[in-house]
């Protein structure tokens, strides 16, 4: 508790007397600026009115001189003609004044752009830039926008710039097709604080803590995922984003080139198969023409040749003979043997 109270005292928490004094001073400065602007506008308006009066007087004198010739003023219509001329002169004067105002504004812009900063101002700007710190937010809750994130972090210190990386378009399209929310979500973010110390303390104090707020808010139970990036500046972030975009473009180009190669290979194989099939058909036709001897036998020869090509040859086979079992021969009886040998003797 003591550490958190000290941290909150060191930070610019709203409600302290120092910040209220700063707010009052800012209000007084704004009032003074408004008064100065009003005075400048009044002076410009008075100068423009004086210029218009002078131009009108000059125009009236010129119209009188032109209307009064050697014979005197014109008898009728002289006043109306001078009035029309005065109106035309006024319109022309207004147009000239507008053109001059535009030219003066352009000159002021050019002068402001051409002004070079002094060494002291450059050193001050560099010192302010060195004092800045960047905090990395690794997870952004759904539907959390940069303005809401700024509103949640501003009580702990002055927030300068915020960048949130949008989610992939393919993931968003898939969620839409599935019937989910079509809103834009973010995956990660970077927050730049005006002071390094404030950025470090914010990352240490809020990391892993609930975001808080009213219980009805969508981010009440979400946790902060913060990390202070040591020696990391906003320029490094822009360089990293540019590098990521370049890598993504290179990956897309490589995928497109590989898809083109696969398509070309497939089309080449299709053309090759068509060429082979056409060659086979030509060979068949040549064989048919070679086998035919007379013009009357063309159809029969063609039919027989096609049948010979399609039907396989069949060879006649004899039926297999079962193997005979070897049985012992019966022995001759002794009576038969005696008769044989007795007769011979």
Buried (B, 14 or more C-beta within 10 A) or exposed (E): EEEEEEBBEEBBBEEEEEEEEEEEEEEEEEEEEEEEEEEEEEEEEEEBEEEBEEBBEEBBEBBEEEBEEEEEEBEEEBEEEBEEBBEEBBEEBEEEBEEEEEEEEEEEEEEEEEEEEEEEEEEEEEEEEEEBBBBBBEBBBEEBBBEBBBEBBEEBBBBBBBBBBEBEEEEBEEBEEEEEEEEEBBBBBBBBBBBBEBBBBBBEBBBEEEBBBEEEEEBEEBBBBBEBBEEBBBEEBEEEEEEEEEEEEEEEEEEEEEEEEEEEEEEEEEEEEEEEEEEEEEEEEEEBEEBBEEEEEBEEBBEEBEEEEEEEEEEEEEEEEEEEEEEEEEEEEEEEEEEEEEEEE
